[in-house]
Amino acid sequence: MKNQVKFFIILGVLFFSFNESIAQASDSKEAYNQVLKLSPFEFGRSQFQVGYERYFNNKTRSVVFMPSFILKRNNNHKSDGAELGLQYRMYLSQNDGGIFHRIGYYSGFYGFGMVLREEYQLFNYAPNNPNGTPYTATNDVKSLEGGVLLGIQIDITKRIVLDFFAGGGVRYSNVVDQRAQQESYYSNYGVFDREYTGIKPRVGFQLGVTF
């Protein structure tokens, strides 16, 4: 938990410093140049992710910060972690959306970094101890990922935004999993596991409000 607190303190300092520099350089005439977003699908992974997008160059470019907090507690499993995603977007067009206020198509680059620690309550069994002896095994993961993306952002109104993107890149994870010491456990991680290393897709959906 201390590492997560340090993570968000550093993130806050970087965020406000960068936001101030962008605000000074921005030449946009738009009334709302910032969007605060929420990623609802991440709740299913015990992850709370928000997004902050700042437009500049008259809404032809933007930078997106996507910090996350990972937390899970049950009888046999605990997870604590943090993730920071960054995106640089180049808007290819900003069109009148007909029934919508605006539709924007963009491409860009992204990067993610994650630290995660999990604790599992396991049991050692022996012939003279059928109930097993409990012990704790940890799983420490540090990951970096980067790649490219394409997306569409729909301004339903001037204040309500839908954002969807898809892309892919390369992910590298450093994993220290004590469960792998058990002969009955096989660490065969899939492409959507946080421990995965390799080429992987990246998709996202967010709801937001401008301000």
LOBAVO-844591 format. One record per residue (C-alpha): residue number from 1; x, z, y; residue in three letters. Coordinates in nm, 4 decimals, always signed. Layout:
BEGIN
+-----+----------+----------+----------+--------+
: num :        x :        z :        y : residu :
+-----+----------+----------+----------+--------+
: NUM :        X :        Z :        Y :    Ala :
...
+-----+----------+----------+----------+--------+
This chain:
BEGIN
+-----+----------+----------+----------+--------+
: num :        x :        z :        y : residu :
+-----+----------+----------+----------+--------+
:   1 :  +0.0000 :  +0.0000 :  +0.0000 :    Met :
:   2 :  +0.2878 :  +0.0691 :  +0.2420 :    Lys :
:   3 :  +0.4132 :  -0.2866 :  +0.1958 :    Asn :
:   4 :  +0.0695 :  -0.4224 :  +0.2840 :    Gln :
:   5 :  +0.0560 :  -0.2106 :  +0.6027 :    Val :
:   6 :  +0.3994 :  -0.3401 :  +0.7091 :    Lys :
:   7 :  +0.2862 :  -0.6936 :  +0.6282 :    Phe :
:   8 :  -0.0137 :  -0.6770 :  +0.8599 :    Phe :
:   9 :  +0.1797 :  -0.5046 :  +1.1396 :    Ile :
:  10 :  +0.4396 :  -0.7832 :  +1.1368 :    Ile :
:  11 :  +0.1620 :  -1.0425 :  +1.1103 :    Leu :
:  12 :  -0.0132 :  -0.8941 :  +1.4137 :    Gly :
:  13 :  +0.3012 :  -0.9066 :  +1.6272 :    Val :
:  14 :  +0.3711 :  -1.2684 :  +1.5271 :    Leu :
:  15 :  +0.0094 :  -1.3674 :  +1.5782 :    Phe :
:  16 :  -0.0247 :  -1.2355 :  +1.9320 :    Phe :
:  17 :  +0.3167 :  -1.3738 :  +2.0332 :    Ser :
:  18 :  +0.2346 :  -1.7196 :  +1.8994 :    Phe :
:  19 :  -0.1185 :  -1.7184 :  +2.0383 :    Asn :
:  20 :  +0.0108 :  -1.6399 :  +2.3864 :    Glu :
:  21 :  +0.2624 :  -1.9254 :  +2.3740 :    Ser :
:  22 :  -0.0053 :  -2.1712 :  +2.2546 :    Ile :
:  23 :  -0.2467 :  -2.0560 :  +2.5246 :    Ala :
:  24 :  +0.0116 :  -2.1267 :  +2.7939 :    Gln :
:  25 :  +0.0867 :  -2.4736 :  +2.6541 :    Ala :
:  26 :  -0.2733 :  -2.5800 :  +2.5815 :    Ser :
:  27 :  -0.4296 :  -2.8510 :  +2.7978 :    Asp :
:  28 :  -0.7686 :  -2.8591 :  +2.6277 :    Ser :
:  29 :  -1.0793 :  -2.8912 :  +2.8475 :    Lys :
:  30 :  -1.3067 :  -2.7561 :  +2.5716 :    Glu :
:  31 :  -1.5006 :  -2.4369 :  +2.6348 :    Ala :
:  32 :  -1.4119 :  -2.2947 :  +2.2905 :    Tyr :
:  33 :  -1.0582 :  -2.3463 :  +2.1593 :    Asn :
:  34 :  -1.0466 :  -2.0811 :  +1.8868 :    Gln :
:  35 :  -1.2291 :  -2.0313 :  +1.5578 :    Val :
:  36 :  -1.2581 :  -1.7157 :  +1.3489 :    Leu :
:  37 :  -1.3374 :  -1.7952 :  +0.9841 :    Lys :
:  38 :  -1.4236 :  -1.6229 :  +0.6581 :    Leu :
:  39 :  -1.3580 :  -1.7494 :  +0.3024 :    Ser :
:  40 :  -1.6574 :  -1.6411 :  +0.0884 :    Pro :
:  41 :  -1.5321 :  -1.7768 :  -0.2456 :    Phe :
:  42 :  -1.2229 :  -1.5529 :  -0.2370 :    Glu :
:  43 :  -1.4435 :  -1.2452 :  -0.2811 :    Phe :
:  44 :  -1.4756 :  -1.3442 :  -0.6486 :    Gly :
:  45 :  -1.0992 :  -1.2902 :  -0.6861 :    Arg :
:  46 :  -1.1032 :  -0.9430 :  -0.5244 :    Ser :
:  47 :  -0.9475 :  -1.1017 :  -0.2159 :    Gln :
:  48 :  -1.0565 :  -1.0713 :  +0.1465 :    Phe :
:  49 :  -0.9349 :  -1.3738 :  +0.3427 :    Gln :
:  50 :  -0.9947 :  -1.4546 :  +0.7067 :    Val :
:  51 :  -0.8796 :  -1.7527 :  +0.9082 :    Gly :
:  52 :  -0.7895 :  -1.8000 :  +1.2728 :    Tyr :
:  53 :  -0.7590 :  -2.1535 :  +1.4099 :    Glu :
:  54 :  -0.6223 :  -2.2333 :  +1.7548 :    Arg :
:  55 :  -0.6659 :  -2.5832 :  +1.8993 :    Tyr :
:  56 :  -0.4281 :  -2.7460 :  +2.1447 :    Phe :
:  57 :  -0.3530 :  -3.0927 :  +2.2881 :    Asn :
:  58 :  -0.7215 :  -3.1444 :  +2.3661 :    Asn :
:  59 :  -0.8260 :  -3.0563 :  +2.0104 :    Lys :
:  60 :  -0.6063 :  -3.3174 :  +1.8447 :    Thr :
:  61 :  -0.3820 :  -3.0512 :  +1.6883 :    Arg :
:  62 :  -0.4323 :  -2.6994 :  +1.5613 :    Ser :
:  63 :  -0.2557 :  -2.4130 :  +1.3867 :    Val :
:  64 :  -0.4373 :  -2.1956 :  +1.1318 :    Val :
:  65 :  -0.3400 :  -1.8436 :  +1.0239 :    Phe :
:  66 :  -0.4982 :  -1.7251 :  +0.6970 :    Met :
:  67 :  -0.4083 :  -1.3645 :  +0.6088 :    Pro :
:  68 :  -0.5529 :  -1.2039 :  +0.2964 :    Ser :
:  69 :  -0.5769 :  -0.8586 :  +0.1469 :    Phe :
:  70 :  -0.6003 :  -0.8210 :  -0.2326 :    Ile :
:  71 :  -0.7514 :  -0.5008 :  -0.3710 :    Leu :
:  72 :  -0.9034 :  -0.4118 :  -0.7080 :    Lys :
:  73 :  -0.9674 :  -0.0819 :  -0.8862 :    Arg :
:  74 :  -1.1181 :  -0.0061 :  -1.2258 :    Asn :
:  75 :  -1.0366 :  +0.2248 :  -1.5176 :    Asn :
:  76 :  -0.7670 :  +0.0048 :  -1.6718 :    Asn :
:  77 :  -0.6491 :  -0.2225 :  -1.3927 :    His :
:  78 :  -0.5300 :  -0.1836 :  -1.0317 :    Lys :
:  79 :  -0.4215 :  -0.4587 :  -0.7938 :    Ser :
:  80 :  -0.2691 :  -0.4358 :  -0.4461 :    Asp :
:  81 :  -0.1382 :  -0.7375 :  -0.2606 :    Gly :
:  82 :  -0.1238 :  -0.9458 :  +0.0537 :    Ala :
:  83 :  -0.1065 :  -1.3169 :  +0.1254 :    Glu :
:  84 :  -0.0347 :  -1.5190 :  +0.4362 :    Leu :
:  85 :  -0.1287 :  -1.8844 :  +0.4681 :    Gly :
:  86 :  -0.0302 :  -2.1158 :  +0.7522 :    Leu :
:  87 :  -0.1622 :  -2.4642 :  +0.8256 :    Gln :
:  88 :  -0.0653 :  -2.7258 :  +1.0804 :    Tyr :
:  89 :  -0.3503 :  -2.9722 :  +1.1300 :    Arg :
:  90 :  -0.3552 :  -3.3173 :  +1.2917 :    Met :
:  91 :  -0.7098 :  -3.4252 :  +1.3706 :    Tyr :
:  92 :  -0.7526 :  -3.7934 :  +1.2917 :    Leu :
:  93 :  -1.0883 :  -3.8170 :  +1.4673 :    Ser :
:  94 :  -1.3435 :  -3.6002 :  +1.6436 :    Gln :
:  95 :  -1.6797 :  -3.7772 :  +1.6247 :    Asn :
:  96 :  -2.0315 :  -3.7006 :  +1.7387 :    Asp :
:  97 :  -2.1926 :  -3.5671 :  +1.4247 :    Gly :
:  98 :  -2.5440 :  -3.6983 :  +1.4860 :    Gly :
:  99 :  -2.7544 :  -3.3992 :  +1.3858 :    Ile :
: 100 :  -2.4345 :  -3.1910 :  +1.4145 :    Phe :
: 101 :  -2.2382 :  -3.1140 :  +1.7286 :    His :
: 102 :  -1.9116 :  -3.2649 :  +1.6018 :    Arg :
: 103 :  -1.7383 :  -3.3791 :  +1.2824 :    Ile :
: 104 :  -1.3603 :  -3.3730 :  +1.2676 :    Gly :
: 105 :  -1.1360 :  -3.5215 :  +0.9986 :    Tyr :
: 106 :  -0.7824 :  -3.3916 :  +0.9658 :    Tyr :
: 107 :  -0.4647 :  -3.4017 :  +0.7617 :    Ser :
: 108 :  -0.1811 :  -3.1550 :  +0.7668 :    Gly :
: 109 :  +0.0710 :  -2.9315 :  +0.5999 :    Phe :
: 110 :  +0.0303 :  -2.5852 :  +0.4574 :    Tyr :
: 111 :  +0.2348 :  -2.2961 :  +0.3268 :    Gly :
: 112 :  +0.1441 :  -1.9726 :  +0.1497 :    Phe :
: 113 :  +0.3364 :  -1.6590 :  +0.0656 :    Gly :
: 114 :  +0.2086 :  -1.3752 :  -0.1529 :    Met :
: 115 :  +0.3209 :  -1.0354 :  -0.2801 :    Val :
: 116 :  +0.1196 :  -0.8632 :  -0.5526 :    Leu :
: 117 :  +0.1563 :  -0.5544 :  -0.7685 :    Arg :
: 118 :  -0.0737 :  -0.4850 :  -1.0617 :    Glu :
: 119 :  -0.0907 :  -0.1805 :  -1.2876 :    Glu :
: 120 :  -0.2444 :  -0.1903 :  -1.6354 :    Tyr :
: 121 :  -0.3393 :  +0.1094 :  -1.8469 :    Gln :
: 122 :  -0.2351 :  +0.0173 :  -2.2025 :    Leu :
: 123 :  -0.1979 :  +0.1999 :  -2.5350 :    Phe :
: 124 :  +0.0718 :  +0.2247 :  -2.7992 :    Asn :
: 125 :  -0.0742 :  +0.2587 :  -3.1474 :    Tyr :
: 126 :  +0.0933 :  +0.4063 :  -3.4541 :    Ala :
: 127 :  -0.0282 :  +0.4840 :  -3.8105 :    Pro :
: 128 :  -0.0342 :  +0.8553 :  -3.7324 :    Asn :
: 129 :  -0.1956 :  +0.8032 :  -3.3925 :    Asn :
: 130 :  -0.5015 :  +0.5750 :  -3.4249 :    Pro :
: 131 :  -0.6250 :  +0.6633 :  -3.0755 :    Asn :
: 132 :  -0.3038 :  +0.5379 :  -2.9178 :    Gly :
: 133 :  -0.0716 :  +0.6799 :  -2.6553 :    Thr :
: 134 :  -0.1557 :  +0.5617 :  -2.3027 :    Pro :
: 135 :  +0.1104 :  +0.4173 :  -2.0756 :    Tyr :
: 136 :  +0.1218 :  +0.2119 :  -1.7549 :    Thr :
: 137 :  +0.2656 :  -0.1399 :  -1.7369 :    Ala :
: 138 :  +0.3223 :  -0.3143 :  -1.4053 :    Thr :
: 139 :  +0.3145 :  -0.6789 :  -1.3042 :    Asn :
: 140 :  +0.5012 :  -0.7688 :  -0.9835 :    Asp :
: 141 :  +0.4543 :  -1.1167 :  -0.8393 :    Val :
: 142 :  +0.6138 :  -1.2844 :  -0.5385 :    Lys :
: 143 :  +0.5041 :  -1.6421 :  -0.4703 :    Ser :
: 144 :  +0.5732 :  -1.9217 :  -0.2239 :    Leu :
: 145 :  +0.3738 :  -2.2431 :  -0.2034 :    Glu :
: 146 :  +0.3755 :  -2.5475 :  +0.0223 :    Gly :
: 147 :  +0.2103 :  -2.8869 :  +0.0324 :    Gly :
: 148 :  -0.0224 :  -3.1277 :  +0.2131 :    Val :
: 149 :  -0.3961 :  -3.1325 :  +0.2656 :    Leu :
: 150 :  -0.6916 :  -3.3347 :  +0.3917 :    Leu :
: 151 :  -1.0070 :  -3.1824 :  +0.5309 :    Gly :
: 152 :  -1.3293 :  -3.2079 :  +0.7227 :    Ile :
: 153 :  -1.4569 :  -2.9602 :  +0.9792 :    Gln :
: 154 :  -1.8216 :  -2.9768 :  +1.0781 :    Ile :
: 155 :  -1.9333 :  -2.8068 :  +1.3985 :    Asp :
: 156 :  -2.2991 :  -2.7467 :  +1.3118 :    Ile :
: 157 :  -2.3430 :  -2.6226 :  +1.6679 :    Thr :
: 158 :  -2.0945 :  -2.5461 :  +1.9438 :    Lys :
: 159 :  -2.0459 :  -2.2026 :  +1.7906 :    Arg :
: 160 :  -2.0946 :  -2.2384 :  +1.4113 :    Ile :
: 161 :  -1.8365 :  -2.4196 :  +1.1973 :    Val :
: 162 :  -1.8026 :  -2.5301 :  +0.8344 :    Leu :
: 163 :  -1.4533 :  -2.6152 :  +0.7132 :    Asp :
: 164 :  -1.3548 :  -2.7722 :  +0.3806 :    Phe :
: 165 :  -1.0094 :  -2.8874 :  +0.2745 :    Phe :
: 166 :  -0.8365 :  -3.0059 :  -0.0411 :    Ala :
: 167 :  -0.4773 :  -3.0878 :  -0.1215 :    Gly :
: 168 :  -0.1885 :  -2.9904 :  -0.3401 :    Gly :
: 169 :  +0.1704 :  -2.8838 :  -0.3464 :    Gly :
: 170 :  +0.4408 :  -2.6933 :  -0.5278 :    Val :
: 171 :  +0.4208 :  -2.3248 :  -0.6126 :    Arg :
: 172 :  +0.7075 :  -2.1034 :  -0.7240 :    Tyr :
: 173 :  +0.6435 :  -1.7497 :  -0.8489 :    Ser :
: 174 :  +0.8891 :  -1.4762 :  -0.9367 :    Asn :
: 175 :  +0.7157 :  -1.2592 :  -1.1985 :    Val :
: 176 :  +0.8283 :  -0.9280 :  -1.3467 :    Val :
: 177 :  +0.5572 :  -0.8522 :  -1.6023 :    Asp :
: 178 :  +0.6097 :  -0.5472 :  -1.8209 :    Gln :
: 179 :  +0.3232 :  -0.6560 :  -2.0442 :    Arg :
: 180 :  +0.5452 :  -0.9378 :  -2.1710 :    Ala :
: 181 :  +0.7552 :  -0.6746 :  -2.3497 :    Gln :
: 182 :  +0.4705 :  -0.6256 :  -2.5935 :    Gln :
: 183 :  +0.4799 :  -0.8585 :  -2.8946 :    Glu :
: 184 :  +0.1008 :  -0.9042 :  -2.8826 :    Ser :
: 185 :  +0.1043 :  -1.0310 :  -2.5215 :    Tyr :
: 186 :  +0.1779 :  -1.3905 :  -2.4261 :    Tyr :
: 187 :  +0.2436 :  -1.4764 :  -2.0620 :    Ser :
: 188 :  +0.1007 :  -1.8285 :  -2.0606 :    Asn :
: 189 :  -0.0154 :  -1.8596 :  -1.7003 :    Tyr :
: 190 :  -0.2661 :  -2.1267 :  -1.5991 :    Gly :
: 191 :  -0.2608 :  -2.3410 :  -1.2867 :    Val :
: 192 :  -0.5068 :  -2.1107 :  -1.1049 :    Phe :
: 193 :  -0.3273 :  -1.7856 :  -1.1973 :    Asp :
: 194 :  -0.1354 :  -1.6120 :  -0.9220 :    Arg :
: 195 :  +0.1729 :  -1.6005 :  -1.1469 :    Glu :
: 196 :  +0.1788 :  -1.9778 :  -1.1965 :    Tyr :
: 197 :  +0.4867 :  -2.1878 :  -1.1153 :    Thr :
: 198 :  +0.4520 :  -2.5663 :  -1.0832 :    Gly :
: 199 :  +0.2463 :  -2.8395 :  -0.9203 :    Ile :
: 200 :  -0.1022 :  -2.7149 :  -0.8314 :    Lys :
: 201 :  -0.4113 :  -2.8074 :  -0.6305 :    Pro :
: 202 :  -0.5268 :  -2.6172 :  -0.3264 :    Arg :
: 203 :  -0.8870 :  -2.6151 :  -0.2048 :    Val :
: 204 :  -1.0656 :  -2.4037 :  +0.0502 :    Gly :
: 205 :  -1.4045 :  -2.3506 :  +0.2105 :    Phe :
: 206 :  -1.4635 :  -2.1387 :  +0.5198 :    Gln :
: 207 :  -1.7454 :  -2.0432 :  +0.7546 :    Leu :
: 208 :  -1.6589 :  -1.9704 :  +1.1142 :    Gly :
: 209 :  -1.7613 :  -1.9134 :  +1.4739 :    Val :
: 210 :  -1.5895 :  -2.0488 :  +1.7837 :    Thr :
: 211 :  -1.4942 :  -1.8408 :  +2.0829 :    Phe :
+-----+----------+----------+----------+--------+
